[in-house]
Structures are given as C-alpha cells and as structure tokens.
Amino acid sequence: QLHLTMSEKTKLTKSLKMVQNELQEKESEMKREISEHKDRLLQAEKELQDRLTEANRKNKVEIEACHEKISSLEHYISSQKLEIEHLKSNEEQLNNSLKEANQALGELLKIKVR
C-alpha cells in the first residue's frame, strides 16, 4: 500500500512539475507576446506622432502662404480702388474740359455765323 502511494505521489509530482513547466513556458510566451505588442504599439504611436507633426508643419506652411496671398490681394484691391478714384477724377476733368470746349466752339460758331 505504501509502495503504491509513494508511486502515485511520484507520478503526481512529475505531473505537477510538467504542468508547472508548461505554465512557465506559456507565461514566458505570453510575456514575450505582450512585449512584442507593446513594441509594435510604441512604434505605431511614434509613426502617428511623426505623421501628425509633418501634417501640422505642412498646414502651417499652407496657412502662411494663404495669409500672404490674402495680404497681396488686399493690397491689389486697395491699389485698384485708388486707380478707380484717379480715373473718375480724370473723367470728371475731361468732361469739364469737353463742356468748356463745346461752349467755346458754340461761341465761335455764333461769331462765325454773324
């Protein structure tokens, strides 16, 4: 009886050690996989951050270019308004000169007719 019990104990001890070894191997494997996943996650986060940084840089450049274009267009509009005012003034002066010339012509024609 004792011999059977001791034999059973030895079998159970071996079995327990095998199960413990398997668990340790599985634990090691899981730790390795977790480590790999963490590394991939960190790499993905870094790539994403790099892309965001580059996108922000490009956006800033584009925004600056838009501001410069707006400024240029505002300057152009301002100069066109001044040109329009100048042309209106010239038109008024020309109209006045034309009226005076027509009046003078009318006076000359009256004198000539006499």
C-alpha positions in Angstrom: 0.0 0.0 0.0 2.8 2.4 1.0 4.6 1.5 -2.2 1.5 2.3 -4.3 1.0 5.5 -2.5 4.7 6.5 -3.0 4.5 5.6 -6.6 1.3 7.6 -7.1 2.9 10.5 -5.3 5.9 10.3 -7.6 3.6 10.3 -10.7 1.6 13.2 -9.3 4.8 15.1 -8.5 6.1 14.5 -12.1 2.8 15.5 -13.5 2.7 18.6 -11.3 6.2 19.6 -12.5 5.2 19.1 -16.1 2.2 21.3 -15.6 4.3 23.9 -13.8 6.8 23.8 -16.6 4.1 24.2 -19.2 2.6 27.1 -17.3 6.0 28.7 -17.0 6.6 28.3 -20.8 3.1 29.7 -21.5 3.8 32.6 -19.1 7.1 33.3 -20.8 5.5 33.1 -24.2 2.7 35.5 -23.2 5.2 37.9 -21.7 7.2 37.8 -24.9 4.0 38.4 -27.0 2.9 41.2 -24.7 6.4 42.8 -25.1 6.2 42.5 -28.9 2.7 44.0 -28.9 3.9 46.9 -26.7 6.9 47.5 -29.1 4.6 47.5 -32.1 2.2 49.8 -30.3 5.0 52.2 -29.4 6.3 52.1 -33.0 2.7 52.8 -34.3 2.3 55.7 -31.9 5.7 57.1 -32.9 4.8 56.9 -36.6 1.4 58.5 -36.0 3.1 61.3 -34.0 5.6 61.8 -36.8 2.7 62.0 -39.4 0.8 64.5 -37.2 3.9 66.6 -36.8 4.5 66.6 -40.5 0.9 67.4 -41.3 0.9 70.3 -38.8 4.1 71.6 -40.4 2.6 71.4 -43.9 -0.6 73.1 -42.6 1.3 75.9 -41.0 3.2 76.5 -44.3 0.0 76.4 -46.3 -1.7 78.8 -43.8 1.2 81.2 -44.1 1.0 81.0 -47.9 -2.7 81.8 -47.7 -2.1 84.7 -45.4 0.5 86.1 -47.8 -1.9 85.6 -50.7 -4.7 87.4 -48.8 -2.4 90.2 -48.0 -1.3 90.5 -51.6 -4.9 90.5 -52.8 -5.9 93.2 -50.2 -3.0 95.3 -51.5 -4.1 94.8 -55.1 -7.7 95.7 -54.3 -6.6 98.8 -52.5 -4.4 99.9 -55.4 -7.3 99.2 -57.8 -9.7 101.3 -55.7 -7.1 104.2 -55.9 -6.8 103.7 -59.6 -10.6 103.8 -60.0 -10.7 107.1 -58.0 -8.0 108.5 -60.1 -9.8 107.5 -63.3 -13.1 109.0 -62.0 -11.3 112.3 -61.3 -9.7 112.3 -64.8 -13.1 111.6 -66.3 -14.6 114.5 -64.4 -11.8 116.8 -65.5 -12.2 115.6 -69.1 -15.9 116.1 -69.0 -15.4 119.7 -67.7 -12.8 120.4 -70.4 -15.2 119.0 -73.1 -18.0 121.2 -71.8 -15.7 124.2 -71.9 -14.5 123.3 -75.4 -18.1 122.8 -76.6 -19.1 126.2 -75.1 -16.1 127.8 -76.8 -17.0 126.1 -80.1 -20.5 127.3 -79.8 -19.3 130.8 -79.2 -17.0 130.6 -82.2 -19.8 129.3 -84.4 -22.1 132.1 -83.3 -19.4 134.6 -84.1 -18.7 132.9 -87.5 -22.4 132.9 -88.4 -22.7 136.7 -87.8 
